[in-house]
Amino acid sequence: MNYTDIITEKYSSDGMRTLFSERNIVRTYRLCWIALAEGENELGLKQVTREMVAELKKNLDNIDFTLAKKKEAETQHDIVAQIHAYGEVCPKAKGIIHLGETSQFVKCNTDLIIQKQALLLIKRKLQDLLQLLAAKISSYKATPTLGFTHFQSAQPTTIGRRLCIYAQDFLSDLEDIDTLIDTIKARGVKGTTGTQATFLTLFGGNHNKVKKLDQIVAKKLGFKESYQITTQTYTRKQDIKIHSALASISATAKKFATDIRLLSNLKIMEEPFGEKQVGSSAMPYKQNPMRSERICSLSRKVMNNLADFYDTYAEQWLERSLDDSAIRRIDIPENFMLTEYIISLLAEIVSGLVVNENISARLLENELPFMASEEIIIAAVKKGSDRQVVHEAIKEHAVAVTKRIKLDGKDNDLLERLASDPRIRLTKKELERLLDPTVFIGRSIEQAEEFLKGLKKSTR
């Protein structure tokens, strides 16, 4: 079998594939041509009649791809080929299709329209993911677990509060997507180098009509406004903004998936594992975090693709060069497809997330005696012990216990050692009362609850 594109085959949804399909792209070209002709007619351009506009609308979906491919092979120009194919089914309007514009009128506006629609799909996926995370945060907001800094044992937190870390960053990503959807502008009607010279000629030097046409077309295409200044293309800074947001989502997903991989090794938290799923062909006992690893792999691709958009912007010579075309045809759909797939895969993980509370509690229990040193010192001093003496005693026992755990593979028996040391003056029961995990989690529960309230408001 011949090579097939792995992204469209394995890492994309039907909705996103349809959005970036050849049919939808060509159909959107035609919507741009209809908006242009309709605007020109409304502003009184005699060459463009209502009958012509009606014909264009009637044949919007009457696309002859075979004819277009044939003309493209002859002309080596895809837009000229599509103009010809559209004209073949619209004989009355044939002479006014694309009137006054350059190829980038349909190319740029189509790119912006489709990217805006793709952002809406990403937004819905993020909202669904945040709802799943909110449910897990609520379920585990009060479940104590060991914290880690440098992947070394640190002050406890709760499982729910830890999930807030990822939810908060995804919420920030969602806010960026919302801003982009609301502020993205059309390339509009600008002519060959952005000066609108051809339209000024068409409208007999009437600047107001040229400006009005630009506004009318932008609104017909679903935008609030168009860029005031363009070259032949809209500024590729817009692409940097859009794909920075996608790279940011991927970075958040990679951080989350990486942490799941770390926690699965400790058996605290794991992604769902199917009944017939195989973790390794050689080691049947393994339950590898395959989804999380895939997320990390694909996220790396989206994040690294961002460099292409910076290069493309910086390489746009003067009013235009064509070295942006091929790379954007690859990177734009690729980034959207992968980002949506990454979010969907992470939603699948969160939905079936496995939290092993007993193992989490056991790991916490092993580390708490070390973390409770200050509380033990204070309690011992209240019973009449000397603070410096107690401090030295705890240090001696802690060193011995650490050696016992690391070298001998034994359990943490620090409490028993301290209870039997006359310098401490505390019984084992008194020491155990000092090791209530809820004492060490600070405002973890309250922070999770406060975050959930804000999340609900932000995702309404």
C-alpha positions as CSV (number, residue, x, y, z in Angstrom):
1,M,0.0,0.0,0.0
2,N,1.1,3.6,-0.7
3,Y,1.9,6.1,2.1
4,T,-1.2,7.8,3.5
5,D,-1.3,10.9,5.6
6,I,-1.0,9.7,9.2
7,I,-2.7,12.7,10.7
8,T,-6.0,12.5,8.7
9,E,-5.9,8.7,9.1
10,K,-5.3,8.4,12.8
11,Y,-5.2,11.7,14.6
12,S,-8.2,13.8,13.5
13,S,-12.0,13.9,13.7
14,D,-14.6,13.8,10.9
15,G,-15.6,17.4,11.8
16,M,-12.1,18.8,11.5
17,R,-11.3,16.8,8.3
18,T,-14.5,18.1,6.7
19,L,-13.6,21.7,7.7
20,F,-10.2,21.5,5.9
21,S,-11.5,19.3,3.0
22,E,-11.0,20.4,-0.6
23,R,-14.7,20.6,-1.1
24,N,-15.1,23.0,1.9
25,I,-12.2,25.1,0.9
26,V,-13.5,25.5,-2.7
27,R,-17.0,26.2,-1.4
28,T,-15.6,28.9,0.8
29,Y,-13.7,30.4,-2.1
30,R,-17.1,30.7,-3.8
31,L,-18.7,32.3,-0.8
32,C,-16.0,34.9,-1.0
33,W,-16.7,35.5,-4.7
34,I,-20.5,35.7,-4.0
35,A,-19.9,38.3,-1.1
36,L,-17.7,40.3,-3.4
37,A,-20.2,40.3,-6.3
38,E,-23.1,41.0,-4.0
39,G,-21.3,43.9,-2.4
40,E,-20.3,45.4,-5.7
41,N,-23.9,45.1,-6.9
42,E,-25.3,46.7,-3.7
43,L,-22.9,49.7,-4.2
44,G,-24.2,50.2,-7.7
45,L,-21.5,48.7,-9.9
46,K,-23.3,48.3,-13.2
47,Q,-21.2,45.4,-14.5
48,V,-22.5,43.2,-11.7
49,T,-26.3,42.5,-11.8
50,R,-28.6,40.8,-9.3
51,E,-29.2,38.1,-11.9
52,M,-25.4,37.3,-11.9
53,V,-25.3,37.2,-8.1
54,A,-28.3,34.9,-8.0
55,E,-26.6,32.5,-10.5
56,L,-23.5,32.4,-8.4
57,K,-25.5,31.6,-5.3
58,K,-27.5,28.9,-7.1
59,N,-24.3,27.1,-8.2
60,L,-22.5,27.4,-4.9
61,D,-22.2,23.6,-4.5
62,N,-22.1,22.7,-8.2
63,I,-18.4,22.0,-8.2
64,D,-16.7,20.2,-11.0
65,F,-13.4,19.1,-9.4
66,T,-12.3,17.1,-12.5
67,L,-12.5,20.2,-14.7
68,A,-10.7,22.3,-12.1
69,K,-7.9,19.8,-11.9
70,K,-7.6,19.8,-15.6
71,K,-7.4,23.6,-15.8
72,E,-4.9,23.7,-12.9
73,A,-2.6,21.3,-14.8
74,E,-2.8,23.6,-17.8
75,T,-2.4,27.0,-16.0
76,Q,-0.4,25.9,-13.0
77,H,-2.6,28.2,-10.9
78,D,-5.3,26.7,-8.6
79,I,-7.4,29.9,-8.2
80,V,-7.5,30.6,-11.9
81,A,-8.6,27.0,-12.4
82,Q,-11.4,27.4,-9.8
83,I,-12.5,30.7,-11.4
84,H,-12.8,28.8,-14.7
85,A,-14.7,25.9,-13.2
86,Y,-17.2,28.3,-11.5
87,G,-17.6,30.3,-14.7
88,E,-18.5,27.1,-16.6
89,V,-21.6,26.6,-14.5
90,C,-22.4,30.4,-14.2
91,P,-22.2,31.6,-17.8
92,K,-24.0,34.9,-17.0
93,A,-21.7,35.7,-14.1
94,K,-18.6,34.3,-15.7
95,G,-17.1,37.7,-16.6
96,I,-17.5,39.3,-13.2
97,I,-16.2,36.5,-10.9
98,H,-13.2,37.8,-9.0
99,L,-13.7,41.3,-10.4
100,G,-11.0,43.7,-9.1
101,E,-9.3,41.2,-6.8
102,T,-6.2,39.0,-6.6
103,S,-6.0,35.3,-5.7
104,Q,-5.2,36.1,-2.1
105,F,-8.7,37.7,-1.7
106,V,-10.2,34.2,-1.7
107,K,-7.1,32.4,-0.3
108,C,-6.6,34.7,2.8
109,N,-10.3,35.2,3.6
110,T,-10.9,31.5,3.2
111,D,-8.0,30.7,5.5
112,L,-9.3,33.1,8.1
113,I,-12.9,31.8,7.9
114,I,-11.9,28.2,8.2
115,Q,-9.5,28.9,11.1
116,K,-12.2,30.8,12.9
117,Q,-14.6,27.9,12.5
118,A,-11.8,25.5,13.7
119,L,-11.3,27.6,16.7
120,L,-14.9,27.2,17.6
121,L,-14.5,23.4,17.4
122,I,-11.4,23.7,19.7
123,K,-13.4,25.9,22.1
124,R,-16.2,23.3,22.5
125,K,-13.6,20.5,23.1
126,L,-11.9,22.6,25.8
127,Q,-15.2,23.3,27.5
128,D,-16.1,19.6,27.5
129,L,-12.7,18.8,29.0
130,L,-13.0,21.4,31.7
131,Q,-16.4,20.0,32.7
132,L,-14.8,16.5,33.1
133,L,-12.0,18.0,35.1
134,A,-14.4,19.9,37.3
135,A,-16.2,16.6,38.2
136,K,-12.9,15.0,39.1
137,I,-11.8,18.0,41.2
138,S,-15.1,17.9,43.1
139,S,-14.7,14.1,43.7
140,Y,-11.1,14.3,45.0
141,K,-10.9,17.8,46.4
142,A,-10.5,16.4,50.0
143,T,-8.3,13.4,49.2
144,P,-4.8,14.0,50.7
145,T,-1.8,13.0,48.6
146,L,1.9,13.5,48.7
147,G,3.2,16.7,47.0
148,F,6.3,16.7,45.0
149,T,8.9,19.3,44.1
150,H,11.9,18.2,41.9
151,F,10.0,14.8,42.0
152,Q,11.0,14.5,45.6
153,S,8.5,14.2,48.5
154,A,7.2,17.6,49.6
155,Q,4.3,19.1,51.6
156,P,1.0,17.3,51.0
157,T,-1.8,18.6,48.8
158,T,-5.0,16.9,47.6
159,I,-5.6,15.1,44.4
160,G,-8.5,17.5,43.5
161,R,-6.3,20.5,44.1
162,R,-3.6,19.1,41.9
163,L,-6.1,18.7,39.1
164,C,-6.9,22.4,39.5
165,I,-3.4,23.1,38.2
166,Y,-4.2,21.7,34.8
167,A,-7.8,23.0,34.8
168,Q,-6.6,26.5,35.5
169,D,-4.2,26.5,32.6
170,F,-6.8,25.0,30.2
171,L,-9.1,27.8,31.4
172,S,-6.4,30.3,30.4
173,D,-6.1,28.6,27.0
174,L,-9.9,28.8,26.6
175,E,-9.8,32.5,27.3
176,D,-7.2,33.0,24.6
177,I,-9.3,31.1,22.1
178,D,-12.3,33.2,23.0
179,T,-10.3,36.4,22.4
180,L,-9.1,35.1,19.1
181,I,-12.6,34.2,17.9
182,D,-13.9,37.6,18.9
183,T,-11.1,39.7,17.4
184,I,-10.0,37.8,14.3
185,K,-10.3,40.1,11.3
186,A,-11.0,39.5,7.6
187,R,-8.3,40.2,5.0
188,G,-11.2,42.0,3.2
189,V,-11.2,43.6,-0.2
190,K,-7.8,45.1,-0.8
191,G,-6.6,44.3,-4.4
192,T,-3.2,43.2,-5.5
193,T,-0.9,44.9,-3.0
194,G,-3.4,46.1,-0.5
195,T,-3.9,49.6,-1.9
196,Q,-7.4,49.0,-3.3
197,A,-6.3,50.7,-6.5
198,T,-8.4,48.5,-8.8
199,F,-11.5,49.1,-6.8
200,L,-10.9,52.9,-6.8
201,T,-10.9,52.6,-10.6
202,L,-14.0,50.4,-10.7
203,F,-15.9,52.9,-8.6
204,G,-14.7,55.9,-10.5
205,G,-12.5,57.3,-7.7
206,N,-15.2,57.1,-5.0
207,H,-13.2,56.3,-1.9
208,N,-16.3,56.0,0.3
209,K,-17.7,53.2,-1.9
210,V,-14.3,51.3,-1.8
211,K,-14.2,51.5,2.0
212,K,-17.9,50.5,2.2
213,L,-17.3,47.5,-0.1
214,D,-14.5,46.3,2.3
215,Q,-16.8,46.5,5.3
216,I,-19.8,44.9,3.5
217,V,-17.7,41.9,2.3
218,A,-16.1,41.4,5.8
219,K,-19.5,41.3,7.4
220,K,-21.0,38.9,4.8
221,L,-18.1,36.6,5.5
222,G,-18.8,36.6,9.2
223,F,-16.3,39.1,10.5
224,K,-16.8,42.3,12.5
225,E,-14.2,44.1,10.5
226,S,-11.2,43.7,8.2
227,Y,-7.6,44.7,8.5
228,Q,-7.1,48.3,7.8
229,I,-3.7,47.7,6.2
230,T,-2.7,44.5,4.3
231,T,-0.2,43.7,1.7
232,Q,-1.3,41.1,-0.9
233,T,-2.0,39.0,2.2
234,Y,-3.3,39.6,5.7
235,T,-0.5,39.9,8.1
236,R,1.0,36.5,9.1
237,K,1.2,37.9,12.6
238,Q,-2.4,36.6,12.8
239,D,-1.3,33.1,12.2
240,I,1.4,33.4,14.9
241,K,-1.4,34.4,17.4
242,I,-3.7,31.6,16.4
243,H,-1.1,28.9,16.4
244,S,0.5,30.2,19.6
245,A,-2.8,29.5,21.3
246,L,-2.8,26.0,19.9
247,A,0.8,25.4,21.0
248,S,-0.2,26.7,24.4
249,I,-3.1,24.1,24.6
250,S,-0.7,21.4,23.6
251,A,1.9,22.5,26.2
252,T,-0.8,22.3,28.9
253,A,-1.9,18.9,27.7
254,K,1.8,17.7,27.7
255,K,2.3,18.9,31.2
256,F,-0.8,17.1,32.4
257,A,0.1,13.9,30.5
258,T,3.7,14.0,31.7
259,D,2.4,14.2,35.3
260,I,0.1,11.3,34.7
261,R,3.0,9.3,33.5
262,L,5.0,10.1,36.6
263,L,2.1,9.3,38.9
264,S,1.3,6.1,37.1
265,N,4.8,4.8,38.0
266,L,4.0,5.5,41.7
267,K,0.6,3.9,41.1
268,I,-1.2,6.9,42.6
269,M,-3.1,7.9,39.4
270,E,-3.4,6.0,36.1
271,E,-5.1,6.4,32.8
272,P,-7.9,3.9,32.0
273,F,-6.7,0.5,30.8
274,G,-9.0,-1.6,28.7
275,E,-9.9,-5.2,29.5
276,K,-8.3,-6.4,26.3
277,Q,-5.7,-3.7,26.0
278,V,-2.0,-4.9,25.8
279,G,0.7,-2.8,27.4
280,S,3.7,-4.7,26.0
281,S,4.2,-7.5,23.5
282,A,7.0,-9.0,25.7
283,M,5.9,-8.1,29.2
284,P,2.2,-9.0,29.7
285,Y,1.9,-7.5,33.1
286,K,2.7,-3.9,32.0
287,Q,0.0,-1.2,31.8
288,N,1.9,1.5,30.1
289,P,0.3,5.0,30.0
290,M,0.0,4.9,26.2
291,R,-2.5,7.6,25.7
292,S,-0.5,10.0,27.9
293,E,2.7,9.2,25.9
294,R,0.8,9.8,22.6
295,I,-0.3,13.2,23.9
296,C,3.2,14.1,24.8
297,S,4.4,13.0,21.4
298,L,1.8,14.9,19.4
299,S,2.0,18.0,21.6
300,R,5.6,18.2,20.8
301,K,4.7,18.4,17.1
302,V,2.2,21.2,17.5
303,M,4.6,23.2,19.8
304,N,7.5,22.8,17.4
305,N,5.4,23.8,14.4
306,L,5.0,27.2,15.9
307,A,8.5,28.1,14.6
308,D,7.2,27.7,11.0
309,F,4.7,30.5,11.6
310,Y,7.4,32.9,12.9
311,D,9.6,32.1,9.9
312,T,6.7,32.6,7.5
313,Y,5.9,36.0,8.9
314,A,9.5,37.1,8.9
315,E,10.1,35.9,5.3
316,Q,7.2,37.8,3.7
317,W,9.3,40.1,1.4
318,L,7.8,43.6,1.0
319,E,4.3,43.2,-0.3
320,R,4.3,39.4,-0.8
321,S,6.4,36.3,-1.6
322,L,5.1,32.8,-2.3
323,D,7.3,30.9,0.2
324,D,4.4,31.1,2.7
325,S,2.0,29.0,0.6
326,A,3.1,25.4,0.8
327,I,4.2,25.4,4.5
328,R,0.9,27.0,5.6
329,R,-1.1,24.4,3.6
330,I,0.6,21.8,5.7
331,D,0.9,23.4,9.1
332,I,-2.5,25.1,9.5
333,P,-4.8,22.0,9.1
334,E,-2.2,19.8,10.8
335,N,-2.1,21.9,13.9
336,F,-5.8,22.2,14.3
337,M,-6.4,18.4,13.7
338,L,-3.7,17.4,16.2
339,T,-4.8,19.9,18.8
340,E,-8.4,18.7,18.7
341,Y,-7.3,15.1,18.8
342,I,-5.0,15.8,21.8
343,I,-7.9,17.4,23.8
344,S,-10.2,14.5,22.9
345,L,-7.6,12.0,24.0
346,L,-7.1,13.8,27.3
347,A,-10.8,14.0,27.8
348,E,-10.9,10.2,27.4
349,I,-8.2,9.8,30.1
350,V,-9.9,12.2,32.5
351,S,-13.3,10.5,32.0
352,G,-11.8,7.1,33.0
353,L,-9.1,8.4,35.4
354,V,-8.1,5.8,38.0
355,V,-7.1,7.1,41.4
356,N,-5.7,4.6,43.8
357,E,-6.5,6.2,47.1
358,N,-5.1,3.4,49.2
359,I,-1.7,3.6,47.6
360,S,-1.7,7.4,47.8
361,A,-2.5,7.2,51.5
362,R,0.3,4.6,52.1
363,L,2.9,6.7,50.4
364,L,1.8,9.7,52.4
365,E,1.8,7.8,55.6
366,N,5.5,6.8,54.9
367,E,6.6,10.4,54.5
368,L,4.4,12.2,57.0
369,P,6.6,11.4,60.0
370,F,9.5,13.3,58.4
371,M,7.2,16.3,57.5
372,A,5.7,16.5,61.0
373,S,9.1,17.3,62.6
374,E,8.1,20.8,63.6
375,E,4.8,19.8,65.1
376,I,6.6,17.0,67.0
377,I,9.1,19.5,68.4
378,I,6.4,21.9,69.5
379,A,4.4,19.1,71.2
380,A,7.5,17.7,72.9
381,V,8.4,21.1,74.3
382,K,4.9,21.5,75.7
383,K,5.5,18.3,77.6
384,G,8.7,19.7,79.1
385,S,11.4,18.6,76.7
386,D,14.3,20.8,75.6
387,R,13.8,22.0,72.0
388,Q,17.4,21.5,70.9
389,V,17.6,18.1,72.5
390,V,14.4,17.0,70.7
391,H,15.6,18.4,67.4
392,E,18.8,16.4,67.7
393,A,16.9,13.3,68.6
394,I,14.6,13.6,65.6
395,K,17.6,14.1,63.3
396,E,19.3,11.0,64.6
397,H,16.3,8.8,64.2
398,A,15.4,10.3,60.8
399,V,18.9,9.5,59.4
400,A,18.7,6.0,60.7
401,V,15.2,5.5,59.3
402,T,16.2,6.9,55.9
403,K,19.1,4.4,55.8
404,R,16.7,1.6,56.8
405,I,14.3,2.5,54.0
406,K,16.9,3.0,51.3
407,L,19.4,0.3,52.1
408,D,17.3,-2.4,53.7
409,G,14.0,-1.8,52.0
410,K,12.2,-1.6,55.4
411,D,9.1,0.5,56.3
412,N,9.3,3.8,58.0
413,D,9.3,3.2,61.8
414,L,10.2,6.7,62.8
415,L,7.1,7.0,65.1
416,E,8.0,3.9,67.0
417,R,11.6,5.1,67.5
418,L,10.4,8.5,68.7
419,A,7.8,7.1,71.0
420,S,10.5,4.9,72.7
421,D,13.0,7.8,73.1
422,P,12.8,9.3,76.6
423,R,14.1,12.6,75.2
424,I,10.8,13.1,73.2
425,R,8.3,12.4,76.0
426,L,5.5,11.7,73.6
427,T,3.5,8.4,73.3
428,K,2.8,6.7,70.0
429,K,-0.9,7.8,70.2
430,E,0.1,11.4,70.8
431,L,2.5,11.2,67.8
432,E,-0.1,9.6,65.6
433,R,-2.5,12.5,66.4
434,L,0.1,14.9,65.0
435,L,0.1,13.0,61.7
436,D,-3.4,13.7,60.6
437,P,-3.0,14.4,56.8
438,T,-5.6,17.1,56.8
439,V,-3.4,19.2,59.1
440,F,-0.8,19.4,56.4
441,I,-2.9,20.2,53.3
442,G,-3.4,23.9,54.1
443,R,-6.3,25.4,52.2
444,S,-6.2,22.7,49.5
445,I,-9.9,21.9,49.9
446,E,-11.0,25.6,50.1
447,Q,-8.8,26.5,47.1
448,A,-10.4,23.7,45.0
449,E,-13.9,24.8,46.0
450,E,-13.2,28.5,45.2
451,F,-11.6,27.5,41.9
452,L,-14.7,25.4,40.9
453,K,-17.0,28.4,41.6
454,G,-14.9,30.6,39.3
455,L,-14.7,27.8,36.7
456,K,-18.5,27.5,36.5
457,K,-18.8,31.3,35.9
458,S,-16.1,31.3,33.2
459,T,-17.5,28.4,31.2
460,R,-21.2,29.3,31.1
